[in-house]
């Protein structure tokens, strides 16, 4: 998968990574509070404890900072489910995938909402790269579902659509948190998601993983 090249004047890779993390950490709060367009590089420099000149030593533009932030969030959520497709029992794999995906979205819920809102401000190359990361997450779900169908443990007609639905159901915890948190704990939400997804996949284990559906 092609990487997006971001300009830097430093040849020390580790130092570049450290400084970029310092920059994105300072930028995140400002972007969430003020929005991307209302935040200046000077403000990001102040929040990062760096000068504007130092900022531009490690990145080429404010757009680069936005890209690095969203890329980091997507990679972290992807890492939460990486390798689960290797579990021999697809029912167990799917259950764990639902659990880990939703916990990851809970951990990075602000970033999840932010990414949806601001990705449109990136150029085509950057958006394509980020979409490829998202597709890698969907591919893990697809492989789990396909193996379940192969073993006759799942009865899913459109695996690709089912996989993307699972991703979006996880995102709902971030987008609808204003409502969901009034009625469910994270644990309740995850168990209900497992019940819903396993039932839709056509497995009897949905009953085993179910919990009372009443909220708090």
C-alpha positions as CSV (number, residue, x, y, z in Angstrom):
1,X,0.0,0.0,0.0
2,X,1.5,3.3,-1.1
3,X,2.5,5.7,1.7
4,X,1.7,9.4,1.6
5,X,5.0,11.3,1.5
6,X,5.1,14.2,3.9
7,X,7.9,16.7,3.5
8,X,10.6,16.9,6.2
9,X,14.0,18.5,6.3
10,X,15.3,16.0,8.9
11,X,16.9,12.7,7.9
12,X,16.5,11.2,11.4
13,X,13.4,9.0,11.1
14,X,12.9,8.4,14.9
15,X,13.2,12.1,15.6
16,X,10.8,13.0,12.8
17,X,8.3,10.5,14.3
18,X,8.7,11.9,17.8
19,X,8.3,15.5,16.7
20,X,5.2,14.6,14.6
21,X,3.6,12.9,17.5
22,X,4.3,16.0,19.6
23,X,2.7,18.2,16.9
24,X,-0.4,16.0,16.5
25,X,-0.9,15.8,20.2
26,X,-0.9,19.5,20.5
27,X,-3.1,19.9,17.4
28,X,-5.8,17.4,18.4
29,X,-7.3,19.4,21.3
30,X,-7.3,22.6,19.2
31,X,-9.0,20.9,16.2
32,X,-11.6,19.3,18.4
33,X,-12.3,22.6,20.2
34,X,-12.1,25.1,17.3
35,X,-12.3,23.0,14.1
36,X,-9.7,22.5,11.5
37,X,-10.1,25.7,9.6
38,X,-10.3,27.9,12.7
39,X,-7.0,26.6,14.1
40,X,-3.7,28.2,12.9
41,X,-0.3,26.6,12.7
42,X,0.9,29.2,15.2
43,X,-1.7,28.0,17.7
44,X,-0.6,24.4,17.1
45,X,3.0,25.4,17.6
46,X,2.2,27.0,21.0
47,X,0.2,24.0,22.1
48,X,3.1,21.7,21.0
49,X,5.8,23.7,22.8
50,X,7.5,24.4,19.4
51,X,8.1,27.3,17.1
52,X,6.3,27.7,13.8
53,X,9.7,27.2,12.1
54,X,10.2,24.0,13.9
55,X,6.7,22.8,12.9
56,X,7.6,23.3,9.3
57,X,10.9,21.5,9.7
58,X,8.9,18.2,10.2
59,X,5.8,18.7,8.1
60,X,4.9,20.7,5.0
61,X,1.5,22.1,5.8
62,X,-1.4,22.1,8.3
63,X,-3.1,19.6,6.0
64,X,-0.2,17.2,6.8
65,X,-1.0,17.5,10.5
66,X,-4.7,16.7,9.9
67,X,-3.7,13.6,7.8
68,X,-1.3,12.3,10.4
69,X,-3.9,12.7,13.1
70,X,-6.6,10.7,11.2
71,X,-4.1,8.1,10.1
72,X,-3.0,7.5,13.7
73,X,-6.6,7.0,14.8
74,X,-7.4,4.6,12.0
75,X,-4.3,2.6,12.6
76,X,-5.0,2.3,16.3
77,X,-8.5,1.0,15.7
78,X,-7.3,-1.4,13.0
79,X,-4.7,-2.8,15.4
80,X,-7.4,-3.7,17.9
81,X,-8.7,-6.4,15.6
82,X,-5.6,-7.3,13.7
83,X,-4.9,-11.1,13.7
84,X,-8.4,-12.2,14.8
85,X,-9.1,-13.7,11.4
86,X,-6.5,-16.4,12.3
87,X,-8.7,-17.8,15.1
88,X,-9.8,-21.2,14.1
89,X,-13.4,-20.9,15.3
90,X,-15.1,-18.1,13.3
91,X,-17.8,-17.7,15.9
92,X,-15.2,-17.0,18.6
93,X,-13.4,-14.8,16.2
94,X,-16.5,-12.8,15.3
95,X,-17.4,-12.4,19.0
96,X,-13.9,-11.1,19.8
97,X,-13.9,-8.8,16.8
98,X,-17.1,-7.2,17.9
99,X,-15.8,-6.8,21.4
100,X,-12.4,-5.3,20.5
101,X,-13.7,-3.1,17.8
102,X,-16.3,-1.4,20.0
103,X,-13.8,-1.0,22.8
104,X,-11.4,0.6,20.4
105,X,-14.0,3.0,19.1
106,X,-14.9,3.9,22.7
107,X,-11.2,4.7,23.4
108,X,-10.9,6.9,20.3
109,X,-14.5,8.1,20.0
110,X,-13.5,11.8,19.6
111,X,-11.1,10.9,16.9
112,X,-13.7,8.8,15.1
113,X,-16.2,11.7,14.9
114,X,-13.4,14.1,14.0
115,X,-12.2,11.8,11.1
116,X,-15.7,11.7,9.6
117,X,-16.1,15.5,9.9
118,X,-12.7,16.6,8.6
119,X,-11.5,14.0,6.1
120,X,-13.1,16.0,3.3
121,X,-10.4,18.7,3.9
122,X,-7.6,16.3,2.7
123,X,-6.4,16.0,-0.9
124,X,-7.3,12.9,-3.0
125,X,-4.1,11.0,-2.3
126,X,-4.5,11.4,1.5
127,X,-8.2,10.4,1.5
128,X,-7.4,7.4,-0.7
129,X,-4.7,6.2,1.7
130,X,-7.0,6.6,4.7
131,X,-9.8,4.7,3.0
132,X,-7.3,1.9,2.3
133,X,-6.6,1.6,6.1
134,X,-10.4,1.5,6.7
135,X,-10.7,-1.2,4.0
136,X,-8.1,-3.3,5.8
137,X,-10.3,-3.3,8.9
138,X,-13.3,-4.3,6.8
139,X,-11.3,-7.1,5.2
140,X,-10.6,-8.7,8.6
141,X,-14.3,-8.9,9.3
142,X,-14.9,-10.2,5.8
143,X,-12.3,-13.0,6.2
144,X,-13.9,-14.0,9.6
145,X,-17.4,-14.1,8.0
146,X,-16.2,-15.9,4.9
147,X,-14.6,-18.6,7.0
148,X,-17.8,-18.9,9.0
149,X,-19.8,-19.4,5.8
150,X,-17.3,-21.9,4.6
151,X,-17.6,-23.9,7.8
152,X,-21.4,-23.6,7.6
153,X,-21.5,-21.7,11.0
154,X,-22.7,-18.5,9.4
155,X,-25.4,-17.9,6.9
156,X,-24.6,-14.5,5.3
157,X,-25.5,-13.8,1.7
158,X,-23.5,-10.6,1.3
159,X,-20.3,-10.8,3.4
160,X,-18.9,-7.5,2.2
161,X,-21.9,-5.5,3.1
162,X,-22.2,-7.4,6.5
163,X,-18.6,-6.5,7.3
164,X,-19.0,-2.8,6.6
165,X,-22.2,-2.8,8.6
166,X,-20.2,-4.2,11.6
167,X,-17.7,-1.3,11.3
168,X,-20.4,1.3,11.2
169,X,-22.3,-0.2,14.1
170,X,-19.1,0.3,16.1
171,X,-18.9,3.9,15.0
172,X,-22.4,4.4,16.3
173,X,-21.1,4.4,19.9
174,X,-19.2,7.5,19.0
175,X,-21.8,9.3,16.9
176,X,-24.8,8.5,19.1
177,X,-23.1,8.6,22.4
178,X,-25.3,11.5,23.6
179,X,-28.2,9.0,23.5
180,X,-26.6,5.7,24.0
181,X,-24.7,6.6,27.2
182,X,-28.0,7.6,28.8
183,X,-29.3,4.0,28.5
184,X,-26.4,1.6,28.3
185,X,-23.0,1.1,29.7
186,X,-20.2,0.2,27.3
187,X,-20.4,-3.4,28.5
188,X,-24.2,-3.6,27.8
189,X,-23.7,-2.0,24.4
190,X,-21.1,-4.5,23.4
191,X,-23.1,-7.5,24.5
192,X,-26.2,-6.3,22.7
193,X,-24.0,-5.7,19.6
194,X,-22.7,-9.3,19.8
195,X,-26.2,-10.6,20.2
196,X,-27.4,-8.6,17.2
197,X,-24.5,-9.5,14.9
198,X,-24.2,-13.1,15.8
199,X,-28.0,-13.5,15.4
200,X,-27.9,-11.8,12.0
201,X,-25.0,-14.0,11.0
202,X,-27.3,-17.0,11.7
203,X,-25.5,-18.6,14.7
204,X,-27.1,-20.0,17.8
205,X,-24.3,-18.5,19.9
206,X,-26.2,-15.2,19.9
207,X,-28.3,-16.6,22.7
208,X,-25.3,-17.5,24.7
209,X,-23.8,-14.0,24.5
210,X,-27.0,-12.2,25.1
211,X,-27.6,-10.1,28.2
212,X,-30.8,-8.3,29.5
213,X,-31.4,-5.5,27.0
214,X,-32.6,-3.0,29.5
215,X,-30.5,0.0,30.0
216,X,-29.5,1.5,33.3
